[in-house]
Amino acid sequence: MNISDSELDLVSLASRIEQIEEEQNLRKQNIAWLKRYLDEIKQELNNRTEIQQFQSMQEAIALLTAQVADLQQHLNLSSNLSNGLNNNHTIDPSIKETNIDDTEIIKQFFEPVEKPEKQLACVDVIAISENIDIVETEPDKPINVAEEQPQLERAFSAPEFKTERIMWLVNRIYAGEEPSHEIPVDAKEFLKRYNAGERDFTGINLAGINLSGKTLGSSANLTGANLRGADMSEADLSGVNLTGANLDNAYLHKTKLKSAKLEKATLKKANLNRADLTQAYMREANFCEANLSGSQLSGGVDLSMANLSGANLSGANMRLAKLMRADLSNANMSQVKLIEANLEGVNLERTNLLYSYYDPTTIFPTGFDAAQSGAYFITPGASLQNANLAGANLNNVNLSGAELQGANLSQASLESANLSGANLNDSNLIEANLQSTNLTGAELNKANLKNAKLSGTNLNGANLIGVKLGGATFNYPKLSGANLSEADLRGCNFNQENLSEANFTSADLRGAILTKANLTKSNFTSANLTGANLTGANLTGAIMPDGSTHE
């Protein structure tokens, strides 16, 4: 059965529309994430306490002014006493018992100001004059109180004194706040220090920094660093120590974090779409509501006791992942690869596992039925008719003899997988990666392999009746003895391929490239070879479209 160009164009158009819709959905997700991020920043700004602190400072200044006047009265009293002493040259008995201590006066002066700030530490005020005794003075150091008084008055009324006191109060307020108001280090300063050889950045404040596309060596130590809202998309942070770091709302799209240390780090609402976290150490890390869609979490990545509640893990590769006692409640784990993963003791309450896939080595919590949750069991002979495995990462899996009739495997990666003898009739393998895949004797009747990658694919003895291979990439696939009758092979490049004894009965080979191909004993009965290039092809014993046998 021949398919018109217009029908193929419609199929191509539909495929492209689906692709655009997926891209739009991804953009919508990113826009929604950005909106949440901006809303959170707005809320934080609205909750700032600087306005209330400024008002408190104004009140403190007013109180300070009043106390300066009070202090001046004390000093005036001291001056009057001193004048009386100098004029009369006699000492009143009642005055003899009175000592006026400037340190005590200063203490009384500051006490009302500091009462509202009970949480602040006490201040050691340096005395302007030590124990000015109006009655008794040391013989070797006579003190003239009348001369000291104007100096003290000027000292306490000077603008510098008031300013210093106000700044002291401000510093105390900021020092007592959490989190720290340390000014973040910008990208220019950070990279300058890094390029100068500095590697220990423990506790550094890099909030909002832009390090997109940058590379930091594995010796970089960012333990406890503040990277909240940082843009590190497509950066290479492989092996970097981020233990306990704050990466909340960080943008880590396509970031390389291979073997990175993220133990107890917080990545709430961070965007790690398609990030590479292979073999990363992330025990007790907080990924609450983070976007990890399409990310690489394979190779024994350790997420034990991590918080992944509400996270988006759709399409992630979690092969061999360690997830013991992690919290995956309300997480989206659709189409996640869980081959050989350990989910012992994991919280899977309201977790979406639809279309995810696992094998006999996957460990689930006791009593948990993964199949009932919509997950697929990957094993030889598995029953997966009409399964939705689009875009799935099924490299190296064993599905020999499996029932995959009508399954959607478009854009799936089945590299080096074993599908020998599998039933893939009517399956969708558009743009699938079938490089080095074993499809020996597989049933692929009317399967759609348009634009599929077939380099090194073993299709010996496979049934490819009515298969669609337009635009497929061939690089020495094994097609000897394959049944390609009624197949759509328009424009296919079979240059130097081994197609001996293949059955091309009624196949559409218009514009196909068969230069130097091995076509010995192949059957081209009723095949359409219009425009096909057979230069240098070996057609010995081949049956030609008119039924004649080539010499």
Long-range contacts (C-beta under 8 A, 24 or more apart in sequence): 1-466, 1-486, 2-488, 2-508, 2-528, 3-468, 3-488, 3-508, 8-470, 11-450, 15-430, 26-273, 29-291, 29-293, 29-312, 30-271, 30-273, 33-269, 33-271, 33-291, 36-269, 37-229, 37-249, 37-269, 40-249, 40-269, 41-229, 49-177, 53-173, 56-116, 56-173, 57-166, 57-169, 57-170, 57-173, 59-116, 60-113, 60-116, 60-166, 60-169, 61-162, 61-166, 63-112, 63-113, 64-113, 64-162, 64-165, 64-166, 67-109, 67-110, 67-112, 67-113, 68-109, 68-156, 68-157, 68-162, 70-109, 71-105, 71-106, 71-109, 71-156, 72-153, 72-156, 72-157, 74-100, 74-105, 75-105, 75-149, 75-152, 75-153, 75-156, 78-132, 78-134, 78-145, 78-149, 79-145, 79-146, 79-149, 81-134, 81-145, 82-134, 82-144, 82-145, 82-146, 82-149, 83-146, 85-134, 85-145, 86-146, 91-135, 95-134, 95-135, 96-135, 98-134, 98-135, 99-131, 99-133, 99-134, 99-135, 100-132, 100-134, 101-131, 101-132, 102-127, 102-128, 102-129, 102-130, 102-131, 102-132, 102-152, 103-127, 103-130, 103-131, 113-169, 117-169, 117-172, 117-173, 119-176, 120-172, 120-173, 120-176, 121-172, 123-168, 128-152, 128-155, 128-156, 179-226, 180-205, 184-208, 184-209, 184-226, 185-209, 187-211, 194-220, 201-225, 206-230, 211-235, 212-251, 216-240, 218-259, 277-301, 282-306, 287-311, 292-316, 293-332, 297-321, 298-337, 309-347, 315-391, 317-393, 319-393, 335-389, 335-390, 335-391, 335-392, 337-392, 337-393, 337-394, 338-362, 338-375, 339-378, 339-397, 348-373, 355-387, 355-388, 355-389, 355-392, 357-389, 357-392, 357-394, 359-397, 380-418, 390-428, 400-438
